[in-house]
């Protein structure tokens, strides 16, 4: 029996895009990406998951779009940043080229950033250039702060006990191994985001400690007797300062009175205010004092 075989034509390699085609498809991708964060932001803010009976936003995005929580919130941050900048500049053209990293860098200082961009636009700078320049400056400042934090961290690590140093080294090696082993971009980004949050919390902690030091005594007084105890403590502090002021004023008045008394006595003894009393034998550098 003869079996007839047919040979399937080999798939032809895809033709490379021309410049015009590449520009066109890139613009379509930008438009699609812009639409994603815009629609996702609307779905979140208008609670689309509730209308579709999902128990939470996380459940909604996972079931409908297979998007993880961290990635979804990064897209939301990106959308809020872009919207705020467009609103501040009055620019109606999309600014979707503001990346997730850009949004992450400036979201904590978004009001200040938008004010700076708005000011530059009012001075005549094009909105997109103003946004790009301000974001670049913000990122550079953040990179410098990160580098300084790294130097301080290394300095602190050098002073740690050996056992703690070994633990820190093991942790860093484990993170590096996870990244080298093919950890997803989302995981790596999430680690970076958490590290940034830790740096921010450490700075906030230092500021809070300094702030708490100002009110530590009042907090103890409040715990012991409420606001009445705090007020009484402040009254006592004011009384003490007033007593100190009065005492120092009286001391100064006494010194002045005694000085005038010595001056009068010297005058009664025949000394003149124009007379200079040498303190040392005459020399080329005489040190003298006048009773005037």
C-alpha positions in Angstrom: 0.0 0.0 0.0 1.3 3.4 -0.9 0.9 6.2 1.5 0.7 9.7 0.0 2.5 12.3 2.0 2.3 16.0 1.8 5.0 18.4 2.9 3.7 21.4 4.8 5.3 24.6 3.5 7.8 25.9 6.0 6.7 29.0 7.8 8.1 32.1 6.3 10.0 34.3 8.7 8.2 37.5 9.7 9.2 40.5 7.6 10.9 43.2 9.5 8.9 46.4 10.0 9.8 49.5 8.1 10.5 52.7 10.0 7.0 54.0 9.4 5.4 50.7 10.5 7.6 50.6 13.6 6.7 54.2 14.6 3.0 53.4 14.0 3.0 50.2 16.1 5.0 51.9 18.9 2.4 54.7 19.0 -0.3 52.1 19.2 1.5 50.4 22.1 1.9 53.7 23.9 -1.8 54.4 23.5 -2.7 50.9 24.8 -0.4 51.3 27.8 -1.8 54.7 28.6 -5.3 53.3 28.3 -4.4 50.4 30.7 -3.4 52.6 33.7 -6.3 55.0 32.9 -8.9 52.2 32.9 -7.4 50.4 35.8 -7.4 53.6 37.9 -11.0 54.2 37.0 -11.9 50.6 37.9 -10.2 50.9 41.2 -11.5 54.3 42.2 -15.1 53.5 41.1 -15.0 50.1 42.8 -15.6 47.9 39.8 -15.0 44.7 41.8 -18.0 45.4 44.1 -20.3 45.7 41.1 -19.1 42.3 39.8 -19.4 40.8 43.3 -15.7 40.1 43.9 -14.7 40.1 47.6 -11.8 42.5 47.1 -9.8 44.5 44.5 -7.0 42.0 44.6 -9.4 39.1 43.8 -10.9 41.1 40.9 -7.6 41.9 39.2 -6.3 38.4 39.7 -9.3 36.7 38.3 -10.0 39.1 35.4 -6.6 40.1 34.3 -4.1 37.8 36.0 -2.3 40.8 37.4 -0.6 40.5 40.8 -1.3 42.9 43.6 2.1 44.6 43.6 2.0 45.2 39.8 -1.5 46.5 39.9 -0.7 49.0 42.6 2.4 50.2 40.7 0.1 50.8 37.7 -2.3 52.7 39.9 0.6 54.9 41.3 1.7 55.5 37.7 -1.8 56.6 36.7 -2.2 58.9 39.7 1.2 60.5 39.0 0.5 61.1 35.3 -3.0 62.4 36.0 -1.7 64.8 38.6 1.0 66.1 36.3 -1.4 66.5 33.4 -3.8 68.4 35.7 -1.1 70.7 37.0 0.2 71.6 33.6 -3.2 71.8 31.8 -1.7 69.5 29.2 -4.3 67.4 27.5 -1.9 65.2 25.6 -1.1 61.9 27.3 2.2 61.7 29.3 2.3 57.9 29.4 6.1 57.9 29.0 6.3 58.5 32.7 7.4 55.1 33.7 6.5 53.0 36.8 9.9 53.8 38.2 9.4 57.5 37.7 6.1 57.3 39.5 7.7 55.3 42.3 10.4 57.9 42.6 8.1 60.9 42.9 4.9 59.6 44.4 5.9 60.6 48.0 6.6 64.1 47.0 4.0 64.4 44.2 2.5 67.8 45.4 6.0 69.5 45.4 6.8 67.9 42.1 3.6 69.0 40.4 4.1 72.6 41.8 7.6 72.7 40.4 6.4 71.5 37.0 3.5 73.9 37.0 5.9 76.8 37.8 8.2 75.9 35.0 5.3 75.7 32.5 4.0 79.1 33.6 7.5 80.5 32.9 7.1 79.2 29.3 8.7 75.7 29.4 6.9 73.1 27.4 4.8 70.8 29.7 6.5 67.5 28.6 10.0 69.0 29.0 9.2 70.5 32.4 7.9 67.1 33.6 10.9 65.2 32.2 13.4 67.6 33.7 11.8 67.8 37.2 11.4 64.0 37.3 15.1 63.5 36.2 16.2 65.9 39.0 14.1 64.1 41.5 15.6 60.8 40.5 19.1 62.1 40.7 18.5 63.5 44.2 17.0 60.2 45.2 20.0 58.3 43.8 22.4 60.6 45.7 20.4 60.0 48.9 20.4 56.2 48.2 24.2 56.3 47.7 24.7 58.3 51.0 22.4 55.8 52.8 24.5 53.0 51.4 27.7 54.6 52.8 26.1 55.1 56.2 24.8 51.5 56.2 28.2 50.2 55.3 29.7 52.3 58.1 27.1 51.0 60.6 27.7 47.4 59.4 31.4 47.7 60.0 30.7 48.4 63.7 28.4 45.4 64.1 29.4 42.4 66.2 30.7 39.5 64.1 27.6 37.3 64.6 25.4 40.1 63.3 27.7 40.7 60.4 27.5 37.0 59.4 23.7 37.1 59.5 23.6 40.3 57.3 26.0 38.7 54.8 24.0 35.5 54.6 20.8 37.5 54.0 22.4 39.6 51.2 23.8 36.4 49.6 20.3 34.8 49.7 18.7 37.8 48.0 21.5 37.9 45.3 21.0 34.2 44.7 17.3 34.6 44.3 17.7 37.3 41.8 20.4 35.3 39.9 18.1 32.3 39.9 15.5 33.9 37.7 13.4 35.8 40.2 10.7 37.6 38.3 11.0 41.3 37.4 7.9 41.9 39.6 9.7 40.2 42.6 12.9 42.2 42.1 10.9 45.4 41.8 8.9 44.5 44.9 12.2 43.9 46.8 13.5 47.3 45.6 10.2 48.9 46.6 10.4 47.4 50.1 14.0 48.5 50.5 13.0 52.0 49.6 10.1 51.8 52.1 12.6 50.7 54.7 14.9 53.6 54.0 11.9 56.0 54.3 10.8 54.4 57.5 14.3 54.6 59.0 14.4 58.4 58.1 10.9 58.8 59.6 12.0 56.9 62.7 15.0 59.3 63.2 12.7 62.3 62.8 10.1 60.8 65.2 12.8 60.1 67.9 14.0 63.7 67.7 10.4 64.9 67.9 9.6 62.6 70.8 12.6 63.8 72.7 11.0 67.2 72.8 7.8 65.9 74.4 9.1 63.0 76.5 8.7 64.9 79.8 5.2 66.0 78.9 4.2 62.5 77.9 5.3 61.2 81.3 3.3 64.0 83.0 0.3 63.2 80.9 0.4 59.5 81.9 0.7 60.4 85.5 -2.1 63.0 85.7 -3.5 64.0 82.3 -3.5 67.4 80.8 -3.7 69.0 84.2 -0.3 67.5 85.1 1.2 68.7 81.8 -0.1 72.3 82.5 1.1 72.2 86.0 4.5 71.0 84.8 4.7 73.9 82.3 3.6 76.4 85.0 6.4 75.1 87.2 8.9 75.4 84.4 7.8 79.0 83.8 8.0 79.8 87.5 11.5 78.4 87.7 12.6 80.4 84.6 11.1 83.6 86.1 12.8 83.0 89.4 16.1 82.4 87.6 15.6 85.6 85.6 14.8 87.6 88.8 17.9 86.2 90.6 20.2 86.9 87.7 18.8 90.5 87.4 19.3 91.0 91.1 22.9 89.7 90.9 23.6 92.0 88.0 22.1 95.0 89.9 24.2 94.1 93.0 27.4 93.9 90.8 26.6 97.3 89.4 25.9 98.8 92.8 29.2 97.4 94.2 31.1 98.7 91.2 29.7 102.2 91.7 30.5 102.0 95.4 34.2 101.2 94.6 34.3 103.9 92.0 32.9 106.5 94.6 35.4 105.3 97.2 38.3 105.7 94.8 37.1 109.2 93.9 36.8 110.1 97.6 40.4 109.0 98.1 41.5 111.4 95.4 41.7 109.2 92.4 40.5 110.6 89.2 38.6 108.8 86.5 41.3 109.9 84.1 44.1 108.2 86.0 45.4 105.0 84.6 46.7 102.4 87.1 49.5 100.2 85.7 49.1 96.5 86.6 52.7 95.5 85.7 56.0 97.3 85.7 56.4 99.6 82.7 57.3 97.8 79.6 56.8 98.2 75.8 53.4 96.4 76.1 51.9 97.9 79.3 48.5 96.5 80.3 46.5 99.3 82.0 43.1 99.8 83.5 41.2 103.0 83.8 38.7 103.9 86.6 36.6 105.8 84.1 
